[in-house]
Amino acid sequence: MIKVTIPKPDLTIIKKDSPEESNTYGFTDFHQITREKGGIFMFYNADNELLFVGKARKIRQRIKKHFEDSVSVMKNHRNEITKIDVCIVDDPMEREIYETYIVNTLQAKYNVDKVFYKQK
């Protein structure tokens, strides 16, 4: 049997109270996320409810795309995001496993793919 646990975040970015300081929905610390590494990311709301889990080969670019892209599943929910957890995971297979595990264990609100539970 394989035992999977949710990894501890390598970095947490919190939304600032003064969004005018940032051009990305109140987040000013994107520069702290590595450009070169892959990993998984988790978006949370003010109630610490998991909104979305994603993975990427280059994690900073992927997270920023969710705030800029018109086809992101988060495009209508960007203002809900108050915290982003980032976990560096280099292996693509491990990223896939973690993403699927977290989506289903914590029942991410806006993930539609990889869902094995029924939304309430």
Secondary structure, 3 states (H helix, E strand, C coil): CCCCCCCCCCEEEECCCCHHHCCCCCCCCHHHCCCCCCEEEEEECCCCCEEEEEEECCHHHHHHHHHHCCCCCCCCCHHHCCEEEEEECCCHHHHHHHHHHHHHHCCCCCCCCCCCCCCC
